[in-house]
């Protein structure tokens, strides 16, 4: 079947992004049925859904503070007023781990942006010529394009040295997100997918543009193979995927599905951008 074959990108990736070749994958993970049970996520990652994906490009790193400052220097009106990420407040329990310190502060340029709304995240990606990834796109890239990896590198659970996880649980040393560079780098694994995308297992959970609808919903394909699944809803909140510095290793399993409020400004939530592959067949 032609759609099961790897389809290379037809265009060069934007700066800071890499090609995610198209192909076939089974989205979801039946072995994680009832792992959620209203605690980790409102939805199980089941039933599994066969899906085909077109080639695309994806940011190698989570969207950083330095990139935000550069985007706003080039287009000052892109985000204004309350659209800007919340500035860190060391005295606040909820804001002490925000990475944005103001437009003139360069000290956190290598850290991923958090404490930012869905609308602002999407506006920044669209200004760069892309968008937030769909939920299916995100899982396809994170789990190895059909390899169904539990974590970015494979099925071995992360240690404190493999990915930026477990800090908010008191399991790993440190507190708050780390620079967007693939984890601590002191363990056997690096938080890096087969395509070289960093920090999809940990650091920040990441927003997707898709509405978080059950895999039984028609937008996930019914009885056939769904092409480039992407759910939309005016009443259902958007999906977020991956683990974070505040997650346990169990909550960092890439198949798990999470929800995020559009206005939520969590220090454990960020984003990266996806881009169409110009010239690629649909």
N, C-alpha and C positions, 0 to 999 in steps of 0.2 A: 504494500500500500504506500503510495507516494508520500502521504502526509506523515507516515511513521519515520520517514528518512529525515536526517538532520538537514536543515535548510540554512545555509550560511547567509550572513547579512550582505546586502547588495551595496551598502554605502558605508563610509567611514563613520566611526562613532564620534560623537561630540567630545570635546576636551573633558577629561575626567570620567568618561563613561566607557563601557565595553560592549561588544556584541553579545547578545543572547540568541544563539542560533535557534531557529524554529524547529518544531518537531511535535512528537506525541508524548503525553504523560497521563497517568492516572492521578487525578487530584483527590485529596482526602486520605484518610488512614483508618480503616475499620478497626484496627487493633486499639485505637484510642477511644472507642465508644465508651461513654459514661465517665471518661476521665474528667470531663468538664463538670457535669452535675451542678451547674449554676454557680460554681466557685471560680473556675478559671475562665470560663467563657459561657455565653448563653446557648451555644450550639455545638453539637458534636461534629467532628470532621468526617461525617458519614451521611449517606452512603457514598462510596468512592465513585468518581465521575471520570469517564474517558474524555480527554480534551486534546485538541490540536492547537498549536500556537504558532503564529507568524513570527519571523525574525524581528527583533527589536534591539534597542540599546538601553542600558541601565547604568546609573551612576555607580562607580566602584566604591565610593565612600558615601556615608550618610551626609546630607546637606550640612555644611559646616558654618560656623559663625563667620569665618573669614570670607566665605563665599557670599553670605548674606550681606556683609558690609560692602563688598565689591558691587553686588547687584544694586544696592541702594545708593552707592556713590554714582553709579552710571544712570540710575533712574530714581531720583529722590522721592518721587510721588508714588512709587510702586506700592509701598506699604506706608500708611500714615496713621498717626494716633494710636488707637487701640489695636490696630492690625499688627503692630510690631510685637515681637516676642516679649514676654514679661522679663523684666530685668531682675537679676538675682538679688535676693534680700537675705543676707546671712542670719537675720533674726527670725525669719519665718520658717516654720517646719515644712511648709509646702513649696516655698520658693528658694530655699537655700542651695538647691542643686541646679537651678536654672543656669544655663551656660552663657547667656547673652548679658554683657555688662555695659552695653551702650554702644552707640555708633562710632565713638572715638577710641574705644578700648580695644587694643589688638591682642591682649594677653591670652584670649581664649580662641583665637582664630582657628586652631587645629581641632577644636571640640565640635561635636555635632550640635546643631540647633535643637533645643527642646523648649518647653513652655510656650508653644506656638499653636495657633488655631488651625483647623482644617482649611478654612478659606485662605488664610495667609500662606500655608504650605502649598496649596494648589496654585495660587497666584504666582508664587516664586518659580515653580516648575514650568508653568505655562509661559512665563516671561523668558525662560531659557530655551523655549522651543519644544517643550515636552509636556508632561503631566505627571501626576502621581501614578504609580503603576496600578493596574487592576489587581484584585486579589488573586486571580488565577495567574497572571504574569508574575507576581511576587513569588508565589509558591513554586511555579515552574523553574524560575531562576534559582531560588534558594535551595531546592531539594535536588539539584543536579540534572535538570532537564530530563526527567523520566527515570532517574536512578532512585527516587523516593528515599533520599537520605533523611534520617531523623534530625541530624544537625548538619551544618554546612559542609563539614569534612567527612561525614559518614555516620555510623550508628553508635559510636562510643560516646557516652555522656561527657559533658565538659567538666574539667577541673577548674579551679580558680586561675590556673595559668593558661587555659585554652581559649577562654572567652570572657568578656566582661559581664559576668552573671553572679548572682548569689550575694551581692553586697548588702542589699536591703533586707535580705533574710538573715544577715549576721553570719553567713557561712564563709564568705571570702573577705579578706582584708580590704580596706578602702571604703569609700562612700561617695556615690555619685558617678556619672558617666566618665569615660576616659576619652582620650583623643581618638579620632576616627581612623584607626590604623590596624584593625583586625585583632584586637584583644591584647592581653599583657605580653604575649610572645615568649613566655618562659616555660611553656608546656610542650607536650608532644604534638599538639595540633595548633593551627592558626585558624581564627574565625574567618575562613575564606572558602567560597564556593569553587566548583570546578572551573568556573569562568573568571576567577580572581576577584569576585565581588566580596567586600569586607563587611564584617559586623552584621550579618543577617541572623546569627544565633543570639548575639547579645548586644550590649551597649545601650541602644534605644529600641523599644518596640516601634514599628514604622506604620504610618498611615497608608491606606490604600484608597483609591477613589471609588471603589465598589461599595454598594449597599450590602450589609451583612444579612443575606437571605439564606435560608436552609438549602443544602445541596439537593433537596427534593424540588426546589422551585424550578419552573420552566426555564429560567435564565441560565440554569446549569445543564440543560440539554435533554431532559426527558430520557428516552430510550436509546438515543443515538449518540454519536461523538459530537460534542459541542465545539464550535470553532471560536477561539478567542473569547471565552466567557467573561462577561462583565455585567454585573447586576446593577440596576438603577431602581430607586424607590423614593417617593416624596415623603414617606412616613417612617422609614427604617434608617437607623444610623449607619455610619460607614465602618468598614472593617479596619482592623489593625493587626499586624502579623509580626511574629518573631519574639524573642526574649528581650530582656533589658537588664541593666545593672541591678535593678530591683527585683528581678525574677530569680526563682530557684532554677536549677538545671531542668527539672521536670516541666516547668512553664516555658522553657526555651525550645521545646520540640517544635520544629518548623511547620508541622501539619496542623497545630492548634490554631483555632480561630478566636479572635478577640474583637470586642466592640470598643469604639471610642466616641465620645461626644464631640460634636463639631467645634464647640467652644472650649473643650477641655484643654488646659494648659499644664500638662503633667511633665514633671522633670524626667520621667521614664519614657516619654513618647516623642518621636521625631519623624523624619521622613527622608526619602531619596527620590530622585526623578527618573522617569522612563521616557524614552524618545522613540518615535516611529522610525522604521528603517526605510528611508526614501528609496523608491524604485523597486522594493521587494513586492512580489505577487501577494495578493490578499490571502 
